[in-house]
Amino acid sequence: MSIKLTILGCHSATPRVNAFPTSQYLEINNCHFLIDCGEGTQRQMRKYKVGFSKINHIFISHLHGDHFYGLVGLLSTYGILSREKDMHIYGPKGIKKATLLMLKISESHAKFNMIFHELSSNESELIFENDKVTVSTIPLNHRVYTNGYLFKEKEKPRKLNMLNISGYPEIDKADYLNIKAGKDVTLASGEIIKNDVLTKNPPKPLSYAFCSDTSYKPDIVTIVKNADILYHEATFLSDRQDLAKKTKHSTTLEAAQIAKDANVNKLIIGHYSGRYKDINLFQKEAETIFENVFLANPGEVFTANS
């Protein structure tokens, strides 16, 4: 089991020559997701060799342009590429109307179904599940309705301890599925062999928490607790705490405090304000509170393994 996160864009507000708005490509337990879709996302996908055809689920945090304006262009391109598979799109209420209106006006034709999952709850909720991964919302506090997303691997079956199993000739291969599911074995004599004797722990399920634009919101700590990787926006250094509060964004110190309180393994910060010329200042300041800090940069790949 593993996580591979590719940063496609990580800057705030308007696109610039070398600054691309938020978008990420996540591979987790062999599932592929696109998170946010600012302008230029599909260009970045091509540049960093992200597989267009692997994406069947897109998660949009909120309807500000630097997180969402690339979506219509991407969907239009899928139409040009003759995509036929369904595309599931998760985002705030209104995303369906906005997207379909633009596609209609531009007379963009698509043969594939677009299935919109519009969100409006202010409580964390499970919005996607398959046999490998779950995705839940992380309610945030921004100027418009906003969610982050928590991606979690499902726990795999326990591993057979074949050395110990071989000591019980009565145990048959037909019993293996039940053993892997965690069940004890009762021998003909009535003796019960505990499951932990016959199995080993499976790899630890991994998790990735994406926290988009938000003011400091300490109650998300319980949702992102012990995440292997946390991305948390840090638009400003602490010297602009007043501006962060006014615009409902976070500072580096606030992002780092969330990471520390949640006991995450790795913190990635991004969504840098264009007023700062040296983004290394973001890392240095965050490290005064939380040690394992990384800067998001276009093309940067972050990984985690069980």
C-alpha positions as CSV (number, residue, x, y, z in Angstrom):
1,M,0.0,0.0,0.0
2,S,1.3,3.4,-0.9
3,I,0.6,7.1,-1.5
4,K,2.0,9.1,-4.3
5,L,1.1,12.8,-4.5
6,T,2.1,15.0,-7.4
7,I,1.8,18.8,-7.0
8,L,0.5,20.3,-10.2
9,G,-0.1,23.8,-8.9
10,C,0.4,25.4,-5.4
11,H,0.1,29.2,-5.6
12,S,-2.7,31.5,-4.6
13,A,-4.8,33.9,-6.6
14,T,-3.9,34.5,-10.3
15,P,-1.7,32.3,-12.5
16,R,1.7,33.8,-13.3
17,V,4.6,32.8,-15.5
18,N,6.0,30.4,-13.0
19,A,3.1,30.2,-10.5
20,F,0.2,27.8,-11.0
21,P,-3.0,27.7,-8.9
22,T,-4.0,24.8,-6.8
23,S,-4.2,21.3,-8.3
24,Q,-3.0,17.9,-7.1
25,Y,-2.9,14.3,-8.5
26,L,-3.2,11.6,-5.9
27,E,-2.5,7.9,-6.3
28,I,-3.5,6.0,-3.2
29,N,-3.8,2.2,-3.0
30,N,-3.9,2.0,-6.8
31,C,-6.8,4.6,-7.0
32,H,-6.3,7.8,-8.9
33,F,-7.9,11.2,-7.9
34,L,-7.6,14.8,-9.1
35,I,-7.9,17.4,-6.3
36,D,-8.8,20.9,-7.3
37,C,-8.4,22.2,-10.8
38,G,-7.2,25.7,-11.1
39,E,-6.3,27.3,-14.5
40,G,-3.6,25.4,-16.4
41,T,-4.2,22.1,-14.6
42,Q,-4.4,20.0,-17.8
43,R,-1.2,21.7,-19.1
44,Q,0.5,20.7,-15.8
45,M,-0.9,17.2,-16.1
46,R,0.8,16.8,-19.5
47,K,4.0,18.3,-18.3
48,Y,4.3,15.9,-15.3
49,K,2.9,12.9,-17.2
50,V,-0.3,12.4,-15.2
51,G,-2.5,9.8,-16.9
52,F,-5.7,11.5,-18.1
53,S,-7.5,8.2,-18.5
54,K,-6.9,7.0,-15.0
55,I,-8.9,9.8,-13.4
56,N,-12.6,9.0,-12.7
57,H,-13.1,11.2,-9.7
58,I,-12.4,14.9,-9.3
59,F,-12.6,16.7,-5.9
60,I,-13.1,20.4,-5.9
61,S,-12.7,22.2,-2.5
62,H,-14.5,25.4,-3.3
63,L,-15.7,27.6,-6.2
64,H,-12.9,30.3,-6.2
65,G,-11.3,30.5,-9.6
66,D,-7.8,29.4,-8.5
67,H,-9.3,26.1,-7.4
68,F,-12.0,25.5,-10.0
69,Y,-11.6,27.5,-13.3
70,G,-9.6,24.7,-15.0
71,L,-12.4,22.2,-14.6
72,V,-14.5,23.2,-17.7
73,G,-11.4,23.1,-19.9
74,L,-10.4,19.7,-18.6
75,L,-13.9,18.2,-19.1
76,S,-14.0,19.7,-22.6
77,T,-10.6,18.1,-23.4
78,Y,-12.0,14.8,-22.2
79,G,-14.8,15.2,-24.8
80,I,-12.3,15.9,-27.6
81,L,-10.4,12.7,-26.5
82,S,-13.7,10.7,-26.9
83,R,-13.8,9.7,-23.3
84,E,-16.6,7.3,-22.6
85,K,-16.2,6.4,-18.9
86,D,-18.3,8.2,-16.3
87,M,-16.6,11.1,-14.5
88,H,-17.6,11.8,-10.9
89,I,-17.2,15.4,-9.7
90,Y,-17.4,16.3,-6.0
91,G,-17.8,19.9,-4.9
92,P,-19.9,22.6,-3.4
93,K,-23.5,23.1,-4.3
94,G,-23.6,25.1,-7.5
95,I,-20.7,23.3,-9.2
96,K,-23.1,21.4,-11.5
97,K,-24.9,24.4,-12.7
98,A,-21.8,26.4,-13.3
99,T,-20.0,23.6,-15.2
100,L,-22.8,22.5,-17.4
101,L,-23.7,26.1,-18.3
102,M,-20.2,26.8,-19.6
103,L,-20.1,23.5,-21.5
104,K,-23.5,24.3,-23.0
105,I,-22.7,27.8,-24.0
106,S,-19.4,26.8,-25.6
107,E,-21.2,23.9,-27.4
108,S,-18.7,21.4,-26.0
109,H,-19.8,17.9,-26.7
110,A,-19.0,14.9,-24.4
111,K,-20.2,11.4,-24.7
112,F,-19.3,10.5,-21.2
113,N,-21.6,11.0,-18.2
114,M,-20.7,13.7,-15.7
115,I,-22.0,12.7,-12.3
116,F,-22.0,15.6,-9.8
117,H,-22.0,15.0,-6.1
118,E,-22.8,18.4,-4.6
119,L,-21.9,19.1,-1.0
120,S,-23.5,21.4,1.5
121,S,-23.0,19.8,5.0
122,N,-20.9,21.6,7.6
123,E,-20.1,18.2,9.3
124,S,-17.6,15.7,8.1
125,E,-19.2,13.1,5.9
126,L,-18.2,10.0,3.9
127,I,-18.6,10.9,0.2
128,F,-16.8,8.1,-1.6
129,E,-16.0,4.5,-0.9
130,N,-14.8,1.5,-2.8
131,D,-13.0,-1.7,-1.8
132,K,-9.7,0.1,-1.4
133,V,-10.2,3.7,-0.3
134,T,-12.6,6.0,1.6
135,V,-12.9,9.8,1.1
136,S,-14.5,12.0,3.7
137,T,-14.9,15.8,3.8
138,I,-13.0,18.1,6.1
139,P,-15.2,21.1,6.7
140,L,-13.2,24.3,6.5
141,N,-13.8,28.0,7.2
142,H,-13.2,30.3,4.2
143,R,-15.1,33.2,2.5
144,V,-17.2,30.7,0.6
145,Y,-18.4,27.1,1.4
146,T,-15.2,25.0,1.4
147,N,-14.2,21.4,2.2
148,G,-10.9,19.7,2.5
149,Y,-10.7,15.9,1.8
150,L,-9.4,13.0,3.8
151,F,-8.3,10.0,1.7
152,K,-7.8,6.8,3.7
153,E,-6.8,3.3,2.6
154,K,-9.0,0.5,3.8
155,E,-7.3,-2.1,6.1
156,K,-6.1,-5.1,4.2
157,P,-6.8,-8.7,5.4
158,R,-4.4,-10.1,8.0
159,K,-1.3,-11.9,6.6
160,L,-1.1,-15.7,7.1
161,N,1.8,-16.9,9.3
162,M,2.5,-20.0,7.3
163,L,5.3,-21.2,9.7
164,N,2.8,-21.4,12.6
165,I,0.0,-22.7,10.4
166,S,2.2,-25.6,9.3
167,G,2.2,-26.7,12.9
168,Y,-1.5,-27.6,12.7
169,P,-2.0,-30.2,9.9
170,E,-5.7,-30.1,10.5
171,I,-5.9,-26.5,9.1
172,D,-6.8,-26.7,5.4
173,K,-6.4,-24.1,2.7
174,A,-10.2,-23.8,2.7
175,D,-9.8,-22.1,6.2
176,Y,-7.4,-19.5,4.9
177,L,-10.0,-16.8,4.0
178,N,-11.6,-17.0,7.4
179,I,-8.2,-16.8,9.1
180,K,-7.2,-13.8,7.0
181,A,-10.5,-12.2,8.0
182,G,-9.5,-12.4,11.7
183,K,-11.3,-15.6,12.8
184,D,-9.9,-18.1,15.3
185,V,-9.7,-21.8,14.4
186,T,-11.4,-24.6,16.4
187,L,-9.7,-27.9,16.0
188,A,-11.5,-31.3,16.2
189,S,-10.3,-31.7,19.7
190,G,-12.1,-28.5,20.7
191,E,-8.8,-26.5,21.1
192,I,-9.1,-23.0,19.9
193,I,-6.2,-21.5,18.1
194,K,-6.2,-17.8,18.4
195,N,-6.0,-15.8,15.2
196,D,-3.0,-13.8,16.2
197,V,-1.0,-17.1,16.4
198,L,-1.9,-17.9,12.8
199,T,-1.5,-14.4,11.2
200,K,0.6,-11.3,11.1
201,N,-0.6,-7.7,11.1
202,P,-1.4,-6.3,7.7
203,P,0.4,-3.2,6.5
204,K,-0.8,0.0,8.2
205,P,-3.4,1.8,6.2
206,L,-2.2,5.1,4.9
207,S,-4.0,8.5,4.8
208,Y,-3.7,11.8,3.1
209,A,-5.4,15.0,4.3
210,F,-5.9,17.9,1.9
211,C,-6.8,21.2,3.6
212,S,-7.6,23.9,1.1
213,D,-8.2,27.6,1.8
214,T,-9.2,28.1,5.4
215,S,-8.8,30.3,8.4
216,Y,-7.2,28.6,11.4
217,K,-9.7,25.9,12.4
218,P,-8.3,23.7,15.2
219,D,-11.4,21.5,15.3
220,I,-10.2,19.7,12.1
221,V,-7.4,18.1,14.2
222,T,-9.7,15.2,15.2
223,I,-10.5,14.5,11.5
224,V,-6.9,14.6,10.3
225,K,-5.4,12.9,13.4
226,N,-2.3,10.8,12.6
227,A,-2.5,11.4,8.8
228,D,0.6,10.2,7.0
229,I,0.7,13.3,4.9
230,L,-1.1,16.6,5.5
231,Y,-1.3,19.4,3.0
232,H,-2.4,22.6,4.6
233,E,-2.6,26.0,3.0
234,A,-0.2,28.6,4.4
235,T,-0.9,31.8,2.3
236,F,0.9,34.2,4.7
237,L,3.8,34.3,7.0
238,S,3.0,35.3,10.6
239,D,3.8,38.9,9.9
240,R,0.5,39.2,8.0
241,Q,-1.7,37.6,10.6
242,D,-4.1,40.5,10.2
243,L,-4.5,39.9,6.4
244,A,-4.9,36.1,7.0
245,K,-7.7,36.8,9.4
246,K,-9.4,39.3,7.0
247,T,-9.2,37.0,4.0
248,K,-9.9,33.8,6.0
249,H,-6.6,32.1,5.1
250,S,-3.9,30.5,7.3
251,T,-0.4,31.4,8.3
252,T,2.6,29.1,8.3
253,L,2.5,28.9,12.1
254,E,-1.2,28.0,12.1
255,A,-0.7,25.2,9.6
256,A,2.2,23.9,11.6
257,Q,0.2,24.0,14.8
258,I,-2.5,21.9,13.1
259,A,0.1,19.4,12.0
260,K,1.7,19.2,15.5
261,D,-1.7,18.9,17.3
262,A,-2.8,16.2,14.9
263,N,0.4,14.3,15.2
264,V,0.8,13.9,11.4
265,N,3.9,12.4,9.9
266,K,4.6,15.0,7.2
267,L,3.3,18.5,6.6
268,I,3.2,20.1,3.1
269,I,2.4,23.8,2.9
270,G,1.4,25.8,-0.2
271,H,-0.9,28.4,-1.6
272,Y,1.8,31.0,-1.2
273,S,0.8,34.7,-1.5
274,G,2.6,36.3,-4.5
275,R,3.9,39.1,-2.2
276,Y,6.6,36.8,-1.0
277,K,9.7,36.4,-3.2
278,D,11.4,33.7,-1.1
279,I,9.1,30.8,-0.3
280,N,11.8,29.1,1.8
281,L,10.8,31.6,4.5
282,F,7.5,29.6,4.8
283,Q,9.4,26.4,5.6
284,K,11.7,28.0,8.1
285,E,8.9,29.6,10.0
286,A,6.7,26.5,10.1
287,E,9.7,24.5,11.4
288,T,9.7,26.5,14.5
289,I,6.6,24.6,15.5
290,F,6.6,21.4,13.5
291,E,9.8,19.7,12.4
292,N,8.8,17.6,9.3
293,V,7.8,20.4,6.9
294,F,8.0,20.4,3.1
295,L,7.2,23.1,0.5
296,A,4.8,22.4,-2.3
297,N,6.3,23.1,-5.7
298,P,4.9,22.3,-9.2
299,G,6.2,18.8,-10.2
300,E,7.2,17.8,-6.7
301,V,6.2,14.3,-5.7
302,F,5.6,13.2,-2.2
303,T,5.3,9.6,-1.1
304,A,4.4,7.4,1.8
305,N,4.6,3.6,2.2
306,S,3.3,1.1,4.7
